[in-house]
Amino acid sequence: MKRVLIFLLVIVTVLAFGGCAEQTETPKKPTHSDATVAGNVDYGPHRPVGVYAVEEQLRDKDFWAQETSIADRNKTFYTARDELFEYFFNLWGFEVSCSRSDTGRFSDKELLHSVCIRLSMASEDGMDTVFSKAELNAAAKKYYGQTIETFTGCPECTYNNETEMYTWNSNCVTVPGNFMVLRQLRVQEDGLCVGIFDRSHEKHFTGELNGSGYTDAKESIKGCMYDELSRVDTIVVTFREGKTETGDYHLQILSIYPYEGLGSNTKG
């Protein structure tokens, strides 16, 4: 029900602001304050340091060198898998591609769209579409560990160089959620995590995601049963889990690149 209500809100936003790309007037400064990079973020580690996987083909020498019991490692894995699955499934706008491994940077356009929907949905009315350069860069740094250099990559959105204000067209929002199925997780002592995931998007799901089928579908996908997914990409994601004193939890994603080792489920 929560996702349905949020979806309806996004639809209202799209209808209300769909023409903002043609706006010629100087955007007004938003009433909310510019965001700053949070200095009180704890990047962990928030899970036991180690290597976790339940599939034999993803259990390497580092996995077997550990002294903890396999039962304990499996428990850590399943907890992480479930929590990360829910995090990404509820994360709209996560359409950042596997580009940083080649260029050293995520696409500015993709980051702009991703952080704009986060900032919009976090606002009091959930309908903000105008953001400052400082606000966008703070969010990009928080969620992706980099700042944005170019604000003109999307023809549907506009940037004013004089005011340094960005007007986001809500038609650029990507809905609904992403399926991110954890296959292996490495947690380092400094909190850096390296995860192998199977990634897809709800738009690639050919079945029904409502009623009792909703829970059944999610559980099947978490179990790596992808018959009803037309596309799956097995990827490697390096990230940190950030937590603040106020209870905010987020991932700072540092790289995404294709996984080509044993057990890849890439298709489509």
C-alpha positions as CSV (number, residue, x, y, z in Angstrom):
1,M,0.0,0.0,0.0
2,K,2.9,2.4,0.8
3,R,4.4,1.9,-2.6
4,V,1.0,2.5,-4.3
5,L,0.6,5.8,-2.4
6,I,4.1,6.9,-3.3
7,F,3.5,6.0,-6.9
8,L,0.3,8.0,-7.0
9,L,2.3,11.0,-5.5
10,V,4.9,10.7,-8.2
11,I,2.2,10.6,-10.9
12,V,0.7,13.8,-9.5
13,T,4.2,15.3,-9.5
14,V,4.7,14.4,-13.1
15,L,1.4,15.9,-14.2
16,A,2.0,19.1,-12.1
17,F,5.5,19.7,-13.3
18,G,5.8,18.0,-16.6
19,G,6.3,21.3,-18.4
20,C,9.1,22.6,-16.3
21,A,11.7,21.9,-19.0
22,E,10.2,24.8,-21.1
23,Q,10.4,27.3,-18.2
24,T,12.2,30.4,-19.2
25,E,12.0,32.4,-16.0
26,T,14.8,32.4,-13.5
27,P,14.0,29.6,-11.0
28,K,13.2,30.9,-7.5
29,K,15.5,30.0,-4.7
30,P,13.8,27.1,-2.7
31,T,12.7,27.7,0.8
32,H,14.6,24.8,2.2
33,S,18.2,25.2,3.2
34,D,21.1,23.9,1.2
35,A,22.3,20.5,2.2
36,T,25.7,19.9,3.6
37,V,27.8,16.8,3.6
38,A,27.0,15.2,7.0
39,G,30.1,15.1,9.2
40,N,28.5,12.7,11.7
41,V,28.1,9.7,9.4
42,D,29.5,6.4,10.7
43,Y,30.6,4.2,7.9
44,G,31.1,1.2,10.0
45,P,31.8,-1.6,9.6
46,H,28.2,-2.3,10.6
47,R,28.4,-6.0,9.9
48,P,31.0,-8.6,11.0
49,V,34.2,-8.3,9.0
50,G,34.5,-11.3,6.7
51,V,33.4,-13.0,3.5
52,Y,29.8,-14.3,3.1
53,A,28.2,-16.5,0.5
54,V,25.9,-19.5,0.5
55,E,26.6,-20.8,-3.0
56,E,29.6,-23.1,-3.3
57,Q,30.8,-21.5,-6.5
58,L,31.1,-18.1,-4.7
59,R,32.9,-19.5,-1.7
60,D,36.6,-18.8,-2.4
61,K,39.8,-19.4,-0.4
62,D,39.1,-16.3,1.7
63,F,35.7,-17.7,2.7
64,W,37.2,-21.0,3.8
65,A,40.1,-19.3,5.7
66,Q,37.7,-17.9,8.3
67,E,37.4,-19.3,11.7
68,T,33.7,-18.5,12.3
69,S,31.2,-21.3,11.8
70,I,29.4,-21.6,8.4
71,A,26.1,-21.4,10.3
72,D,27.1,-17.9,11.7
73,R,28.4,-16.8,8.3
74,N,25.1,-17.9,6.6
75,K,23.1,-16.0,9.2
76,T,25.1,-12.8,8.5
77,F,24.6,-13.4,4.7
78,Y,20.9,-13.8,4.8
79,T,20.4,-10.8,7.1
80,A,22.5,-8.6,4.7
81,R,20.7,-10.0,1.6
82,D,17.2,-9.3,3.0
83,E,18.1,-5.8,4.2
84,L,19.9,-4.7,1.0
85,F,17.1,-6.2,-1.1
86,E,14.5,-4.0,0.7
87,Y,16.8,-0.9,0.5
88,F,17.2,-1.1,-3.2
89,F,13.6,-2.1,-4.0
90,N,12.4,1.0,-2.3
91,L,15.0,3.2,-3.9
92,W,13.5,4.9,-6.9
93,G,15.7,6.5,-9.4
94,F,18.6,4.1,-9.0
95,E,19.5,3.9,-12.7
96,V,23.2,4.5,-12.3
97,S,25.0,2.2,-14.9
98,C,28.2,0.3,-15.0
99,S,30.3,3.2,-16.2
100,R,32.6,4.3,-13.4
101,S,35.0,1.3,-13.9
102,D,35.8,2.8,-17.4
103,T,35.8,6.5,-16.8
104,G,36.6,6.8,-13.1
105,R,33.2,8.7,-12.6
106,F,29.5,8.0,-12.6
107,S,27.5,9.8,-15.3
108,D,26.6,13.3,-14.1
109,K,23.2,13.0,-15.8
110,E,22.5,9.7,-14.0
111,L,23.6,11.1,-10.7
112,L,21.5,14.3,-11.1
113,H,18.3,12.3,-11.8
114,S,19.1,9.9,-8.9
115,V,19.7,12.6,-6.3
116,C,16.9,14.9,-7.5
117,I,14.2,12.2,-6.9
118,R,15.7,11.6,-3.4
119,L,15.7,15.3,-2.5
120,S,12.2,15.7,-3.9
121,M,10.7,12.8,-2.0
122,A,12.6,13.9,1.2
123,S,11.1,17.4,1.0
124,E,8.1,18.3,3.2
125,D,5.6,18.1,0.4
126,G,7.5,15.5,-1.7
127,M,7.2,17.8,-4.8
128,D,10.3,20.0,-4.9
129,T,11.8,20.2,-8.4
130,V,14.3,23.1,-8.0
131,F,17.6,22.5,-6.2
132,S,20.8,24.4,-5.7
133,K,24.2,23.3,-7.0
134,A,25.4,23.0,-3.4
135,E,22.4,20.9,-2.4
136,L,22.9,18.5,-5.4
137,N,26.6,18.1,-4.8
138,A,26.1,17.4,-1.1
139,A,23.6,14.6,-2.0
140,A,25.9,13.2,-4.8
141,K,28.8,13.1,-2.4
142,K,26.6,11.4,0.3
143,Y,25.2,8.7,-2.0
144,Y,27.9,8.3,-4.6
145,G,31.1,9.7,-3.2
146,Q,31.6,12.2,-6.0
147,T,30.5,15.7,-7.0
148,I,28.7,16.7,-10.2
149,E,30.8,18.6,-12.8
150,T,28.2,19.1,-15.6
151,F,24.6,20.1,-15.1
152,T,23.5,20.3,-18.7
153,G,23.4,16.6,-19.7
154,C,19.6,16.3,-19.8
155,P,17.5,18.2,-22.4
156,E,14.4,17.9,-20.2
157,C,16.0,19.7,-17.2
158,T,17.5,23.2,-17.0
159,Y,20.4,24.8,-15.1
160,N,20.9,28.5,-14.5
161,N,24.6,29.4,-14.3
162,E,24.0,32.7,-12.6
163,T,21.9,31.5,-9.7
164,E,23.4,28.0,-9.7
165,M,19.9,26.5,-9.5
166,Y,18.8,23.3,-11.3
167,T,15.2,22.7,-12.4
168,W,14.5,19.0,-12.5
169,N,11.7,17.7,-14.8
170,S,9.9,15.1,-12.7
171,N,9.2,13.2,-16.0
172,C,12.8,12.0,-15.6
173,V,12.0,10.0,-12.6
174,T,12.6,6.2,-12.9
175,V,9.9,4.1,-11.2
176,P,9.4,1.7,-9.6
177,G,12.1,-0.2,-7.7
178,N,15.2,-2.3,-8.4
179,F,15.8,-5.9,-7.6
180,M,19.3,-6.3,-6.1
181,V,19.9,-9.9,-5.0
182,L,23.1,-10.3,-2.9
183,R,25.2,-13.3,-3.9
184,Q,28.5,-12.6,-2.1
185,L,29.5,-10.0,0.4
186,R,33.0,-8.9,1.6
187,V,33.2,-6.6,4.6
188,Q,36.5,-5.0,5.4
189,E,37.8,-3.6,8.6
190,D,37.5,0.0,7.3
191,G,33.8,-0.5,6.5
192,L,34.3,-0.8,2.8
193,C,31.9,-3.5,1.4
194,V,32.2,-5.4,-1.9
195,G,29.1,-7.2,-3.0
196,I,28.2,-9.4,-6.0
197,F,24.6,-8.7,-6.9
198,D,22.1,-9.8,-9.5
199,R,20.5,-6.6,-10.6
200,S,17.2,-6.1,-12.4
201,H,14.4,-3.6,-12.5
202,E,10.7,-4.0,-11.8
203,K,10.1,-2.9,-15.4
204,H,11.7,-6.2,-16.5
205,F,9.3,-8.3,-14.4
206,T,6.7,-10.1,-16.5
207,G,4.5,-11.4,-13.7
208,E,2.2,-9.7,-11.2
209,L,3.4,-7.6,-8.3
210,N,0.2,-7.2,-6.3
211,G,-1.8,-9.0,-3.6
212,S,-0.4,-12.3,-2.4
213,G,1.8,-12.6,-5.6
214,Y,3.8,-9.6,-4.4
215,T,5.4,-11.4,-1.5
216,D,5.8,-14.6,-3.5
217,A,7.5,-12.9,-6.3
218,K,10.0,-11.1,-4.0
219,E,10.9,-14.3,-2.2
220,S,11.3,-16.2,-5.5
221,I,13.6,-13.4,-6.9
222,K,15.7,-13.4,-3.7
223,G,16.1,-17.1,-4.2
224,C,17.7,-16.4,-7.7
225,M,14.6,-17.7,-9.6
226,Y,14.5,-15.3,-12.5
227,D,12.0,-17.0,-14.9
228,E,9.8,-13.9,-14.8
229,L,12.6,-11.4,-15.3
230,S,13.5,-10.5,-18.9
231,R,16.8,-9.0,-18.0
232,V,19.3,-9.6,-15.2
233,D,22.8,-8.2,-14.8
234,T,25.3,-9.7,-12.4
235,I,27.5,-6.9,-11.1
236,V,30.0,-6.0,-8.5
237,V,29.3,-3.0,-6.3
238,T,31.7,-1.4,-3.8
239,F,29.9,0.6,-1.2
240,R,29.8,1.8,2.4
241,E,26.9,1.6,4.8
242,G,26.4,5.0,6.4
243,K,24.5,5.6,9.6
244,T,24.0,8.8,11.5
245,E,23.1,9.7,15.1
246,T,19.5,10.5,14.0
247,G,19.0,7.1,12.6
248,D,19.5,7.8,8.9
249,Y,20.7,4.8,6.9
250,H,22.0,5.0,3.4
251,L,24.6,3.4,1.1
252,Q,27.4,5.4,-0.4
253,I,28.0,3.6,-3.7
254,L,31.6,4.0,-5.0
255,S,31.7,1.7,-8.1
256,I,29.6,-0.6,-10.2
257,Y,31.0,-2.9,-12.8
258,P,30.0,-6.1,-14.5
259,Y,30.8,-9.4,-12.8
260,E,32.2,-12.0,-15.2
261,G,33.3,-14.8,-12.9
262,L,31.7,-18.1,-12.0
263,G,28.0,-18.0,-11.2
264,S,27.1,-15.0,-13.3
265,N,23.3,-14.9,-14.0
266,T,23.5,-12.1,-16.6
267,K,20.8,-12.5,-19.3
268,G,18.7,-10.3,-21.6
